[in-house]
Amino acid sequence: MQSMMRCIEIPDVKVKNRCVGIILYVCKRTDKFKSTFIDQVKKAVLQRKATYGILVTTASKKGKHGFWVEKDVFVVHPYGAIYIARVLRKSMVEIYSLKMSPSEMEKRLKELMEYVRSDEFKDTVEDTIYRTETLNEMLRKEIDSHQKVWRDRFSHYQAIQENINRLESNISSILRGLPEEEEVKLSEINQLSSFEEV
């Protein structure tokens, strides 16, 4: 699959109309992961003065898949992007609301990044990605199943209509005293008319 890059800058995270941070998303649609992706994100973060940079991609690298942090860039599968965004936005709002000193804020942010890099955080995000992917597959199968049921149901409705048309045609032919050949023609005409109405 050809590599495609798209950079999305989310509107400022604000508290009472004051900007407390910016999250930058770089989307890479590709099967192969390249280290240059990380450099591209970091460059985009500096250019836009963003707080965080997130690389959203289906690509993986040896020993890493779903979610990991590399050079302070969050790398996440599309199914997990919305959850990472939620965590980061909430953390930016919360740390601003606590009104810490610059040194205390720096300390808390460092602790936050350590936690984000931990196995506990990684495993939780990857489990969320797995469950989201499973739900998506379940929904796809459910849609396919519904479509099959709808096709089968429509087929039964058609057969019922054909049966009713045949009976009505036969009864009408008997009452009119039409020969058998005319009964068949009249039945076919009635069936065509009923399909046109549907």
C-alpha positions in Angstrom: 0.0 0.0 0.0 1.4 3.4 -0.9 2.3 5.7 1.9 -0.1 8.7 2.4 0.5 11.4 4.9 -2.1 13.8 6.2 -1.6 16.3 9.0 -4.5 17.4 11.1 -4.3 20.2 13.6 -7.1 19.9 16.2 -8.4 23.3 17.5 -6.8 24.5 20.7 -7.7 22.7 23.9 -9.3 25.6 25.9 -10.4 26.2 29.4 -12.5 29.4 29.8 -11.5 30.6 26.3 -7.8 30.2 27.2 -5.6 27.9 25.2 -4.0 25.2 27.4 -2.5 23.1 24.6 -2.7 21.8 21.0 -2.7 18.2 19.8 -1.3 17.5 16.3 -2.3 14.4 14.4 -0.3 13.0 11.5 -2.1 10.2 9.7 -0.1 7.6 7.8 -1.9 5.1 5.7 0.7 2.5 5.0 1.7 -1.1 5.8 5.4 -0.4 6.5 6.6 1.7 9.3 9.6 4.0 8.7 11.6 6.0 11.3 11.2 9.1 9.2 7.5 9.1 10.2 8.6 10.1 13.7 10.9 12.9 12.4 8.0 14.2 10.3 5.7 14.4 13.3 8.3 16.1 15.5 9.0 18.7 12.7 5.2 19.4 12.4 4.9 19.7 16.1 7.6 22.3 16.2 6.2 24.2 13.2 2.7 24.4 14.7 3.9 24.8 18.3 1.8 21.9 19.4 1.8 20.3 22.8 1.6 16.7 21.7 2.1 14.9 18.4 0.2 11.8 17.5 1.1 9.5 14.6 -2.0 7.6 13.6 -1.1 4.6 11.5 -1.9 0.9 10.8 1.8 0.2 10.3 3.8 -1.5 13.0 7.5 -2.2 13.7 9.3 -5.1 15.2 8.0 -5.7 18.7 5.6 -2.8 18.6 2.0 -2.7 17.4 -1.1 -0.8 18.4 0.5 1.8 20.6 3.9 3.0 21.7 5.8 6.2 22.4 8.9 7.1 20.4 10.9 10.3 20.9 7.9 11.8 22.7 5.6 11.0 19.7 2.5 8.9 20.4 2.1 6.1 17.8 -1.3 4.6 17.7 -3.6 2.4 15.6 -6.6 4.3 14.2 -8.9 2.3 16.5 -7.1 3.7 19.5 -6.6 7.3 18.4 -9.8 8.7 19.9 -9.0 7.2 23.3 -5.5 8.7 23.3 -6.9 12.0 22.3 -9.4 11.9 25.1 -6.7 11.1 27.7 -4.4 13.8 26.5 -7.1 16.5 26.3 -8.3 15.7 29.8 -4.8 15.7 31.2 -4.1 19.2 29.7 -7.3 20.6 31.1 -6.8 19.0 34.5 -3.2 20.1 35.0 -4.1 23.7 34.0 -7.0 23.6 36.5 -4.7 22.6 39.3 -2.8 25.9 39.0 0.7 24.5 39.7 4.0 26.3 39.7 6.0 25.9 36.5 8.5 23.6 38.3 5.7 21.4 39.8 3.9 21.3 36.4 7.1 20.1 34.8 7.5 17.4 37.4 3.9 16.2 36.9 4.2 16.2 33.2 7.4 14.1 33.4 5.6 11.6 35.7 2.7 11.5 33.2 5.0 10.7 30.3 6.6 7.9 32.4 3.2 6.4 33.0 2.2 6.7 29.4 5.4 4.8 28.5 4.6 2.1 31.1 3.5 -1.4 30.2 0.2 -0.9 32.1 -0.8 2.1 29.9 0.4 0.3 26.7 -1.5 -2.9 27.6 -4.7 -1.0 28.4 -4.6 0.9 25.2 -3.9 -2.2 23.1 -6.7 -4.0 24.8 -9.0 -1.1 24.0 -7.8 -1.3 20.3 -8.4 -5.0 20.2 -11.9 -4.7 21.6 -12.8 -1.8 19.3 -11.5 -3.9 16.3 -13.6 -6.9 17.5 -16.7 -4.7 17.8 -16.2 -3.4 14.3 -15.9 -6.9 12.9 -19.0 -8.0 14.8 -20.9 -5.0 13.4 -19.8 -5.9 9.9 -21.0 -9.5 10.3 -24.2 -8.2 11.8 -24.8 -6.0 8.8 -24.1 -8.9 6.4 -26.4 -11.1 8.4 -29.2 -8.5 8.3 -28.8 -8.0 4.5 -29.1 -11.8 4.0 -32.2 -11.9 6.2 -33.7 -8.9 4.2 -33.0 -10.6 0.9 -34.6 -13.9 2.1 -37.6 -12.0 3.5 -38.1 -10.1 0.2 -37.9 -13.4 -1.7 -40.7 -14.8 0.5 -42.8 -11.6 0.0 -42.4 -12.1 -3.7 -43.4 -15.7 -3.6 -46.5 -14.9 -1.5 -47.5 -12.2 -4.0 -47.0 -14.7 -6.8 -49.2 -17.2 -5.1 -52.0 -14.8 -4.4 -51.8 -13.4 -8.0 -52.0 -17.0 -9.3 -55.1 -17.8 -7.2 -56.8 -14.6 -8.0 -56.1 -15.1 -11.7 -57.4 -18.7 -11.7 -60.5 -17.7 -9.9 -61.1 -14.8 -12.2 -60.6 -17.1 -15.2 -63.1 -19.7 -13.9 -65.7 -17.0 -13.3 -65.1 -15.6 -16.8 -65.1 -19.0 -18.4 -61.7 -18.5 -20.0 -59.8 -21.4 -21.5 -56.6 -22.7 -19.7 -54.3 -20.9 -22.1 -55.9 -17.6 -21.4 -55.7 -18.3 -17.6 -51.9 -18.6 -17.9 -51.6 -15.4 -19.9 -53.8 -13.5 -17.4 -51.8 -14.8 -14.5 -48.5 -13.7 -16.1 -49.9 -10.2 -16.7 -51.1 -9.9 -13.1 -47.7 -11.0 -11.8 -45.9 -8.4 -13.9 -48.3 -5.7 -12.7 -47.7 -6.6 -9.1 -43.9 -6.4 -9.6 -44.2 -3.0 -11.2 -46.2 -1.8 -8.2 -43.5 -3.0 -5.8 
